[in-house]
Amino acid sequence: MYFNKKLGIYLILIGLGMGIIIGSIVNILNPTITYLDYTDEEIRSRAEELGMIDLKENIENNMEESKKQINTLEEKGHINENGMIIFEIKKGETSEIIIDNLFETNLINDRSEFETYVFEEKVAKKFKYGIYEIEENTDYSTLIEILTK
């Protein structure tokens, strides 16, 4: 009796294994995947339904906004009516570039000293892009606080 149970379990496992193998072979030889070809217009209309923005339109809007910001900065000469220095961090700028720009706008007096401070405070990758109004002679800790908000 014991031998028959063992043989029965063995035969069930072989049957399951063969079923899985045969099912896999059938799926490989006759896949049920259907590919749909969409036209560009169909893709755009579906993207608009989902609230997505056209990439070209988005880039053009960003370019216009950047030009307006640059014109505003040029008109004001990087100093606003309150005597505050206008400083811009562009998206993707590294901390080294930001530090160089801070030095060029006279917001810091010593590049290497500020760079050391930035790395000691571990904020080198925490600068946020945007346009800031900063008082002249701002201390390093306040400057870091402003630029990482």
C-alpha positions in Angstrom: 0.0 0.0 0.0 2.8 2.4 0.9 4.5 1.8 -2.4 1.3 2.7 -4.4 0.9 6.1 -2.6 4.5 6.9 -3.3 4.1 5.9 -7.0 0.8 7.9 -7.2 2.5 11.1 -5.9 5.4 10.6 -8.3 3.0 10.2 -11.3 1.0 13.3 -10.3 4.2 15.4 -10.1 5.4 14.1 -13.5 2.0 14.9 -15.0 2.1 18.5 -13.6 5.6 19.0 -14.9 4.7 17.7 -18.3 1.6 19.9 -18.3 3.7 23.0 -17.5 6.2 22.1 -20.2 3.5 21.5 -22.9 1.7 24.7 -21.9 4.9 26.7 -22.2 5.7 25.2 -25.6 2.2 26.1 -26.9 2.5 29.7 -25.6 6.0 30.1 -27.3 4.7 28.7 -30.6 1.4 30.6 -30.6 1.6 33.8 -28.5 -1.6 35.7 -27.9 0.1 39.1 -27.8 -1.5 41.7 -30.1 0.4 44.8 -31.1 -1.5 48.0 -31.9 -0.1 50.6 -34.2 -1.2 54.1 -33.1 -0.8 57.2 -35.3 0.8 60.3 -33.9 -2.6 62.0 -33.8 -4.1 59.2 -31.7 -1.2 59.3 -29.3 -1.5 63.1 -28.9 -5.3 63.0 -28.4 -4.9 60.2 -25.8 -2.1 62.2 -24.0 -4.4 65.3 -23.9 -7.2 63.2 -22.4 -4.8 62.1 -19.7 -3.7 65.7 -19.0 -0.3 65.3 -20.4 1.4 68.4 -22.0 2.9 68.4 -25.5 6.7 68.4 -25.0 7.4 71.0 -27.7 4.7 73.3 -26.2 6.2 72.8 -22.7 9.7 73.6 -24.0 8.5 76.7 -25.8 6.7 77.9 -22.6 9.8 77.4 -20.5 11.9 79.2 -23.0 9.6 82.2 -23.0 9.5 82.3 -19.2 13.3 82.1 -19.1 13.7 84.9 -21.6 11.3 87.1 -19.4 13.3 86.3 -16.3 16.6 87.1 -18.1 15.2 90.4 -19.4 13.9 91.3 -15.9 17.4 90.6 -14.4 19.2 92.6 -17.1 16.8 95.5 -16.7 17.4 95.6 -13.0 21.1 95.1 -13.2 21.0 92.2 -10.8 20.0 94.5 -7.9 16.3 95.2 -7.2 14.8 98.4 -5.9 15.3 97.3 -2.3 19.0 97.0 -2.8 18.9 93.2 -2.7 21.0 91.1 -5.1 19.1 89.0 -7.5 20.7 85.5 -7.7 19.6 82.7 -10.0 20.3 79.0 -9.7 19.5 77.2 -13.0 18.2 73.6 -13.1 21.1 71.2 -13.3 23.8 73.5 -12.0 26.5 71.9 -9.9 27.5 73.2 -6.5 30.8 74.3 -8.0 29.0 76.4 -10.7 26.7 77.9 -8.0 29.7 78.8 -5.8 31.5 80.5 -8.8 28.3 82.5 -9.5 28.0 83.5 -5.9 31.6 84.8 -6.0 31.0 86.6 -9.3 28.0 88.4 -7.8 30.0 89.3 -4.7 27.7 87.4 -2.4 30.8 85.5 -1.0 34.3 86.7 -0.7 36.3 83.5 -0.8 35.4 80.6 -3.1 37.4 77.9 -1.3 36.3 78.9 2.2 32.6 78.8 1.1 33.1 75.5 -0.8 34.6 74.0 2.3 31.7 75.2 4.4 29.2 73.7 1.9 30.9 70.3 2.0 31.2 70.3 5.8 27.5 71.1 6.1 26.7 68.4 3.5 24.5 70.6 1.4 26.4 70.4 -1.9 23.5 68.5 -3.5 20.7 70.3 -1.7 20.7 73.6 -3.6 17.3 74.4 -5.2 17.0 76.0 -8.6 15.2 79.4 -8.8 15.6 83.1 -8.5 16.5 84.5 -5.0 16.8 88.0 -3.5 19.7 88.1 -1.2 21.1 90.9 0.9 24.7 91.8 0.4 27.1 90.6 3.1 24.9 87.7 4.1 26.7 85.2 6.3 27.3 81.7 5.0 24.8 79.9 7.2 22.0 82.2 6.1 23.0 82.0 2.5 22.9 78.2 2.6 19.5 78.3 4.3 18.1 80.6 1.6 19.5 78.6 -1.3 18.4 75.2 0.0 14.8 76.0 0.9 
